[in-house]
Structure formats: structure tokens, C-alpha cells
């Protein structure tokens, strides 16, 4: 019995998370088949998502000034707030 193998690579949207992919594979032939029902298979494959960490921030200042250690001169600057979000 001849065999064929191949690889499917599917990409899924992260905006709609699915837990399974349903695949139907069917082989056809020009010759007459004794058992054509064994030329198809339905698969249900679990989907695994890679863990990604997304960092975002919001601040009320358009700019920060960072200085090398030892060169900082303490002086009051404007009050500011920064929000960090981890997803």
C-alpha cells in the first residue's frame, strides 16, 4: 500500500481563541476503489498557543530624562504618573 505524508502549518488569529481545529482530509483516485470510504479521515486537533507577554505604558509626560549613575543632581521636577500594563 503506497503512503504519502505531508505537514500542515496553520496560523490562527489571537483575537479569537479556539481550543480545537477540525480537519477533513480526502484522497481521490482515477482508478476504481474497492473501499473508497477509507480514503477520508476527519481529525480534531487541539490548538496550543505560545505564551506572549505584551507591555504597554501610558504617562502624562511626553519625555523622561535618564542620566548615568553619579551624574544626577537632585532638583524637583514636574510631578508625573506612569501606568504599565502587562497582558
Order of alpha helices (4+ residues) and beta strands (2+ residues): beta-beta-beta-beta
